[in-house]
Amino acid sequence: MTSPHRTPVPTTAAKTSASTVIWAAAADALLILVFAALGREAHQRGDIISGVLLTAWPFLAGAAAMWLMMLAWKAPFSPWPAGVGIWLGTVAIGMLLRALTNQTVVVTFIIVALVTLGVFLLGHRFAVTAFMHLRARQRQMH
């Protein structure tokens, strides 16, 4: 039984600022756009801006859906579970939307998307998490 005078422990959501959420979402969107641009460049396709947006929109929609499903704003830079959920959902929903709109969905593209978006969407989360742990450790030492 808890005391009515006990102060609740702050949650991750309480510690997450709006700017942190915006930075994390913007990083995801930017990295998805980079993924689309790299893919289009590798296949020497024209229409740089419209082509990148055409390639990226299913994945951007997938990422947005997963942000909502994972409640990612509570811990936007967390690799687990938010990062993994956003990564896998982005690829799954993105491929589904591509198939529904008659865009190419082949096994090799799915594999490339899984690997590349995994590195991108998890990589920036691991980097931010490592940086924050390093900063916290340095503060404790001083």
Secondary structure as a PSIPRED ss2 file (coil, helix, strand):
# PSIPRED VFORMAT (PSIPRED V4.0)

   1 M C   1.000  0.000  0.000
   2 T C   1.000  0.000  0.000
   3 S C   1.000  0.000  0.000
   4 P C   1.000  0.000  0.000
   5 H C   1.000  0.000  0.000
   6 R C   1.000  0.000  0.000
   7 T C   1.000  0.000  0.000
   8 P C   1.000  0.000  0.000
   9 V C   1.000  0.000  0.000
  10 P C   1.000  0.000  0.000
  11 T C   1.000  0.000  0.000
  12 T H   0.000  1.000  0.000
  13 A H   0.000  1.000  0.000
  14 A H   0.000  1.000  0.000
  15 K H   0.000  1.000  0.000
  16 T C   1.000  0.000  0.000
  17 S C   1.000  0.000  0.000
  18 A H   0.000  1.000  0.000
  19 S H   0.000  1.000  0.000
  20 T H   0.000  1.000  0.000
  21 V H   0.000  1.000  0.000
  22 I H   0.000  1.000  0.000
  23 W H   0.000  1.000  0.000
  24 A H   0.000  1.000  0.000
  25 A H   0.000  1.000  0.000
  26 A H   0.000  1.000  0.000
  27 A H   0.000  1.000  0.000
  28 D H   0.000  1.000  0.000
  29 A H   0.000  1.000  0.000
  30 L H   0.000  1.000  0.000
  31 L H   0.000  1.000  0.000
  32 I H   0.000  1.000  0.000
  33 L H   0.000  1.000  0.000
  34 V H   0.000  1.000  0.000
  35 F H   0.000  1.000  0.000
  36 A H   0.000  1.000  0.000
  37 A H   0.000  1.000  0.000
  38 L H   0.000  1.000  0.000
  39 G H   0.000  1.000  0.000
  40 R H   0.000  1.000  0.000
  41 E H   0.000  1.000  0.000
  42 A H   0.000  1.000  0.000
  43 H C   1.000  0.000  0.000
  44 Q C   1.000  0.000  0.000
  45 R C   1.000  0.000  0.000
  46 G C   1.000  0.000  0.000
  47 D C   1.000  0.000  0.000
  48 I H   0.000  1.000  0.000
  49 I H   0.000  1.000  0.000
  50 S H   0.000  1.000  0.000
  51 G H   0.000  1.000  0.000
  52 V H   0.000  1.000  0.000
  53 L H   0.000  1.000  0.000
  54 L H   0.000  1.000  0.000
  55 T H   0.000  1.000  0.000
  56 A H   0.000  1.000  0.000
  57 W H   0.000  1.000  0.000
  58 P H   0.000  1.000  0.000
  59 F H   0.000  1.000  0.000
  60 L H   0.000  1.000  0.000
  61 A H   0.000  1.000  0.000
  62 G H   0.000  1.000  0.000
  63 A H   0.000  1.000  0.000
  64 A H   0.000  1.000  0.000
  65 A H   0.000  1.000  0.000
  66 M H   0.000  1.000  0.000
  67 W H   0.000  1.000  0.000
  68 L H   0.000  1.000  0.000
  69 M H   0.000  1.000  0.000
  70 M C   1.000  0.000  0.000
  71 L C   1.000  0.000  0.000
  72 A H   0.000  1.000  0.000
  73 W H   0.000  1.000  0.000
  74 K H   0.000  1.000  0.000
  75 A C   1.000  0.000  0.000
  76 P C   1.000  0.000  0.000
  77 F C   1.000  0.000  0.000
  78 S C   1.000  0.000  0.000
  79 P H   0.000  1.000  0.000
  80 W H   0.000  1.000  0.000
  81 P H   0.000  1.000  0.000
  82 A H   0.000  1.000  0.000
  83 G H   0.000  1.000  0.000
  84 V H   0.000  1.000  0.000
  85 G H   0.000  1.000  0.000
  86 I H   0.000  1.000  0.000
  87 W H   0.000  1.000  0.000
  88 L H   0.000  1.000  0.000
  89 G H   0.000  1.000  0.000
  90 T H   0.000  1.000  0.000
  91 V H   0.000  1.000  0.000
  92 A H   0.000  1.000  0.000
  93 I H   0.000  1.000  0.000
  94 G H   0.000  1.000  0.000
  95 M H   0.000  1.000  0.000
  96 L H   0.000  1.000  0.000
  97 L H   0.000  1.000  0.000
  98 R H   0.000  1.000  0.000
  99 A H   0.000  1.000  0.000
 100 L H   0.000  1.000  0.000
 101 T C   1.000  0.000  0.000
 102 N C   1.000  0.000  0.000
 103 Q C   1.000  0.000  0.000
 104 T C   1.000  0.000  0.000
 105 V C   1.000  0.000  0.000
 106 V C   1.000  0.000  0.000
 107 V H   0.000  1.000  0.000
 108 T H   0.000  1.000  0.000
 109 F H   0.000  1.000  0.000
 110 I H   0.000  1.000  0.000
 111 I H   0.000  1.000  0.000
 112 V H   0.000  1.000  0.000
 113 A H   0.000  1.000  0.000
 114 L H   0.000  1.000  0.000
 115 V H   0.000  1.000  0.000
 116 T H   0.000  1.000  0.000
 117 L H   0.000  1.000  0.000
 118 G H   0.000  1.000  0.000
 119 V H   0.000  1.000  0.000
 120 F H   0.000  1.000  0.000
 121 L H   0.000  1.000  0.000
 122 L H   0.000  1.000  0.000
 123 G H   0.000  1.000  0.000
 124 H H   0.000  1.000  0.000
 125 R H   0.000  1.000  0.000
 126 F H   0.000  1.000  0.000
 127 A H   0.000  1.000  0.000
 128 V H   0.000  1.000  0.000
 129 T H   0.000  1.000  0.000
 130 A H   0.000  1.000  0.000
 131 F H   0.000  1.000  0.000
 132 M H   0.000  1.000  0.000
 133 H H   0.000  1.000  0.000
 134 L H   0.000  1.000  0.000
 135 R H   0.000  1.000  0.000
 136 A H   0.000  1.000  0.000
 137 R H   0.000  1.000  0.000
 138 Q H   0.000  1.000  0.000
 139 R H   0.000  1.000  0.000
 140 Q H   0.000  1.000  0.000
 141 M H   0.000  1.000  0.000
 142 H C   1.000  0.000  0.000
